[in-house]
Amino acid sequence: MQRTKFGDMACSIARTLDVIGEPWSPLILRDIYVGISRFDQIQGDLGISRKVLTERLTWLVESGVLERRQYTSRPPRYEYALTGKGAELCDLLLIMVRWGDRWTAGKAGPPVLHRHRACGHVGHVELRCANCNQPVHATDIDVLPGPGS
């Protein structure tokens, strides 16, 4: 069975899912975001098979989300770092965290907290309009055809 090519769809959600829609990819990005950047560290943290991790890391590098950096030459060993494109994807992950903390954390509460470096406040991320700076929710948006439709 051939996988649907989401990247070919005229839809920004589908194109994003083409890059990170497979369940391991956001977790790999999360690990690299928090400083777990070497293959064995990621594999140990996630319990993912070496084969699947290799495939996902290769895809994320090819997609321009991660870059591979050699940290020792004997033997050659590599670590992974977010590119600018990858760092911006982590913004999306923070929105997912907010939803997960609200709807799936249960009585135990959020597994991690996030502190904003600029103000020192522990809180959550929220979407705001780039024009008026007001909070934005899906119910506040009208969807219109764009130039790429």
C-alpha positions in Angstrom: 0.0 0.0 0.0 1.4 3.4 -1.0 1.3 6.2 1.4 -0.7 9.3 0.4 1.6 12.2 -0.6 0.5 14.9 1.7 3.3 17.2 0.6 1.6 17.5 -2.9 -1.7 18.7 -1.5 -2.6 22.4 -1.7 -3.0 22.5 2.1 -0.5 23.9 4.6 -1.7 21.4 7.3 -1.2 18.4 4.9 2.3 19.7 3.9 3.2 20.1 7.6 2.0 16.5 8.3 4.1 15.3 5.4 7.2 16.5 7.4 6.1 15.6 11.0 2.9 13.7 10.8 4.4 10.4 11.6 4.2 9.9 15.4 7.9 9.6 16.2 8.9 12.8 14.5 7.5 15.3 17.0 8.9 13.3 19.8 12.4 13.3 18.2 12.1 17.1 17.7 11.0 17.5 21.4 14.1 15.6 22.5 16.5 17.7 20.4 14.7 20.8 21.5 15.4 20.0 25.2 19.0 19.0 24.5 18.9 15.3 23.8 20.8 15.4 20.5 22.8 12.3 20.0 21.5 9.1 18.4 22.0 6.8 21.4 20.5 9.4 23.8 17.4 9.8 21.6 17.0 6.1 21.1 17.3 5.4 24.8 14.9 8.2 25.8 12.2 7.2 23.3 12.7 3.4 23.3 12.4 3.6 19.5 14.1 1.0 17.3 17.4 2.0 15.7 16.0 1.4 12.2 13.0 3.7 12.7 15.1 6.4 14.4 17.6 6.3 11.5 14.8 6.6 9.0 13.1 9.5 10.9 16.4 11.4 11.5 17.3 11.0 7.8 13.9 12.3 6.7 14.0 15.3 9.1 17.5 16.2 7.9 16.4 15.9 4.2 13.3 18.0 5.0 15.6 20.8 6.4 14.2 20.5 9.9 17.4 19.1 11.5 21.1 19.3 10.7 23.6 16.6 11.4 26.9 17.7 13.0 29.9 15.6 13.5 31.2 15.8 17.1 34.0 13.3 17.0 36.0 11.9 14.1 37.4 8.6 15.6 35.0 6.9 15.3 32.8 9.3 13.4 29.9 10.3 15.6 27.1 12.8 15.0 24.6 14.8 16.9 21.5 16.6 15.6 20.5 20.2 15.9 17.4 22.1 15.0 17.6 24.4 11.9 15.6 27.6 11.9 12.8 25.7 10.2 13.0 23.1 13.0 13.0 25.6 15.8 9.8 27.1 14.3 8.2 23.7 14.3 8.9 23.5 18.0 6.5 26.5 18.4 3.8 24.2 17.0 4.8 21.6 19.6 4.3 24.1 22.4 0.8 24.6 21.2 0.3 20.9 21.2 1.7 20.8 24.8 -0.9 23.3 25.9 -3.7 21.2 24.5 -2.3 18.0 26.0 -1.8 19.6 29.4 -5.4 20.8 29.4 -7.1 17.7 28.0 -4.9 14.7 28.7 -2.7 15.4 31.8 -5.3 14.2 34.3 -5.1 14.6 38.0 -1.3 14.3 38.0 -1.0 17.6 36.0 1.5 18.5 33.3 4.6 16.3 33.1 6.8 19.4 32.5 6.5 23.2 33.0 7.6 25.9 30.7 9.2 29.1 31.9 9.4 32.1 29.6 13.0 33.4 29.7 12.1 37.0 29.1 9.8 37.4 32.1 10.6 34.3 34.2 6.9 33.3 34.3 5.9 29.7 34.2 2.9 29.3 32.0 1.7 28.2 28.6 1.9 29.5 25.0 -1.1 31.0 23.3 -1.7 32.1 19.8 -2.0 35.8 19.1 -2.9 37.8 16.0 0.2 39.2 14.4 -1.8 42.4 13.6 -3.7 43.3 16.8 -1.9 41.1 19.3 -5.3 39.7 20.6 -5.5 36.0 21.5 -6.7 33.9 18.5 -8.7 30.7 18.6 -10.1 28.6 15.7 -13.5 30.0 16.4 -12.2 33.5 15.7 -11.0 32.8 12.2 -12.6 33.0 8.8 -11.0 30.8 6.2 -10.5 32.5 2.8 -8.9 31.3 -0.4 -5.3 32.2 -0.6 -3.0 32.8 -3.6 -1.8 29.1 -3.6 -5.3 27.6 -3.7 
